[in-house]
Amino acid sequence: MEREKDAVDATVLPTKRDAAQIRVRAEATGWTYVGLGRATPLEFHPNGGSYLDAAAADEIRVICEAVVQGRFEELLWVRGDEVVKARSRIELDQKVVRISYGLLWSTNLFKSTQKTRRRYVAYA
């Protein structure tokens, strides 16, 4: 865990090779940012209600528990070793949360002529 003046960062590193990593950044403003797997970003409003009808702390707990239990998967588009797009699915008791995220803005499109490949990752 790492502390800054206005934020706390924490990372949960799995012991199993095929398990998803969880990264959390809690800011003094109340916003919390969670990164799952290789490329799934989540943003939690201080009052909750971002993904579930619950307080932010409960939302984060429920989603992280689902990830730890292996109910999270990503479909990644990669160019070389770089993820350029991700589509993710988290299976919760009440519903399924789907996240699509394009990372093309972070890449230099002219840098590489490598073909983009899709890779499915089901975490355990």
N, C-alpha and C positions, 0 to 999 in steps of 0.2 A: 504494500500500500504506500502510496506517495502523496504527500500533502503539499499543497501550494497555499498561497494566501487566501484565495477565493474558491478553491476547489480541492476535491480529494479524488485521486485515481486509484483504482484497484483492478487487478487481473486475476481471474481464476484459471489456472493452468491445469488442464486435465492430465491424469496419469495414464489414461488409455489413449493410444495413438489415434483412434477413430472417434474421439469425443470432441465436441466443440469447445473452443476457448470462449470465455466471457470477459469482456472488458467494460468497466463502469467508470464514469466520470460524474460525480455529484458536485454541482456548483452552488455557491452561496446564494444565488438567486432562486434556488429551488428546482431549477431544471436539472434533469438527470439524463445522461446519454449512455446508451448501452450498445456495445458492439458484440455481435455473435458470430461464431465461426470465422470464416475468412473475410466476409464482405457484407454483413447485414447490420445496418445502423438502425437504432431505435431512439426515439426522442420522447421523453416523458414530461408532460406539463406538471408544474408544481401542485396543482389541484387534482391531478389524476384525470381519468377519462380519456386518455390517449388511445388505448387499445381495448380496454374493458371498462365497465361501469363500476369503477373502484378507485380508491385513493392511490396515489402514485406509488407509495411503498408496497401496497398490495399487488398492484399491476406488475411491478418489477419482480417481486417474489414469485408470483404465479408463472410468469414467463421464464424466469431463470430456472425454476423447478422443472418446467417442461423441457428445457434444453438439457439439463442434467439427466433427466429421465430418457433422453434420446428421442424426443418428439419434435425434433427440429431438423430441417433439411434445406440445402441450398442447391440451386442449379446455377452454375457459374459459367460465364463466358470468359475465356482466358486467351490472351495473346502472349505467347512465350510463357513466362511465369507471372505475368501481371493480370489481375482480374479486371475486366473492363465493364462487366455487367453482372448483376446477381438477381435472382428471383428466389425468395425464401418462403418457407411455410413453417409455422409453429402450431402444433395441434394442442389446444387447451381443452379443458373439460367442457367449457361453455361454448366455444367456437374455435374456428381456425383463423389464425392471423396470417395474412399474405403480405409480403413486402417485395416491391420491385425497386431496384436501384441501379441506375446507370452511372458508371464511373468514367465514361469517355471524356468528360471535361478535364480529368486529371492526367490524361495521357497526351502525348504528342502524336497525333495521327500520322504524321509524315515520318516519324522516327523509325517505324517498323513496317515492313511489308509482310510480316508473318500472318498466316491465316488465324482467324479467331476460332477457337475450339470450345465446345460446350462440355462441361463436366458436372455430373450429378454427384452430390455428396449427401449421404444419409448418415447423420451422426448417431453414435450409440451411447 
